[in-house]
Amino acid sequence: MAEMVDMATNYLGLIENGKKFPSAKMIERIAAALGKDSTELFVLASIQEDWKEAILSKIKMVIDIELKTLRKKA
């Protein structure tokens, strides 16, 4: 990917890990390399956040149920 958008691999790693945010020009180059419109990158990111919140909510619910079960047995 770094080669496709003419970017240093360490800079790409920083972007992937959320430590750097690319410029608008770089976002356009990344989107073009992926065959996407730049706005699609942000839509995909927001969907992932929604999924993360839903998964964390389910995990919390399961833990709460298990804790209640263990308390009843104690």
RAKATA-V634639 format. One record per residue. N is the residue number from 1. RES is the residue in one small letter. PHI is phi in radians with two decimals (none if undefined). PSI is psi in whole degrees, 0 to 359 (NA if undefined). Layout:
# RAKATA-V634639
N | RES | PHI | PSI
N | RES | PHI | PSI
This chain:
# RAKATA-V634639
1 | m | none | 315
2 | a | -0.99 | 317
3 | e | -1.14 | 321
4 | m | -1.09 | 328
5 | v | -1.90 | 9
6 | d | 0.97 | 60
7 | m | -2.36 | 148
8 | a | -1.15 | 141
9 | t | -1.10 | 325
10 | n | -1.18 | 327
11 | y | -1.19 | 319
12 | l | -1.05 | 318
13 | g | -1.05 | 320
14 | l | -1.13 | 322
15 | i | -1.14 | 314
16 | e | -1.07 | 327
17 | n | -1.58 | 5
18 | g | 1.33 | 16
19 | k | -1.58 | 341
20 | k | -2.35 | 152
21 | f | -2.07 | 127
22 | p | -1.22 | 156
23 | s | -1.20 | 167
24 | a | -1.04 | 321
25 | k | -1.11 | 318
26 | m | -1.19 | 323
27 | i | -1.06 | 318
28 | e | -1.08 | 318
29 | r | -1.18 | 319
30 | i | -1.11 | 313
31 | a | -1.05 | 316
32 | a | -1.09 | 319
33 | a | -1.12 | 328
34 | l | -1.53 | 356
35 | g | 1.24 | 32
36 | k | -2.15 | 163
37 | d | -1.45 | 145
38 | s | -1.02 | 328
39 | t | -1.14 | 331
40 | e | -1.10 | 328
41 | l | -1.08 | 322
42 | f | -1.34 | 326
43 | v | -1.12 | 315
44 | l | -1.07 | 320
45 | a | -1.12 | 319
46 | s | -1.21 | 325
47 | i | -1.12 | 318
48 | q | -1.06 | 320
49 | e | -1.09 | 318
50 | d | -1.07 | 317
51 | w | -1.12 | 319
52 | k | -1.05 | 315
53 | e | -1.11 | 319
54 | a | -1.14 | 318
55 | i | -1.15 | 316
56 | l | -1.09 | 323
57 | s | -1.12 | 317
58 | k | -1.13 | 318
59 | i | -1.08 | 316
60 | k | -1.06 | 318
61 | m | -1.09 | 315
62 | v | -1.11 | 318
63 | i | -1.09 | 316
64 | d | -1.04 | 317
65 | i | -1.10 | 315
66 | e | -1.10 | 319
67 | l | -1.12 | 319
68 | k | -1.09 | 319
69 | t | -1.11 | 315
70 | l | -1.14 | 322
71 | r | -1.13 | 321
72 | k | -1.14 | 324
73 | k | -1.31 | 337
74 | a | -1.37 | NA
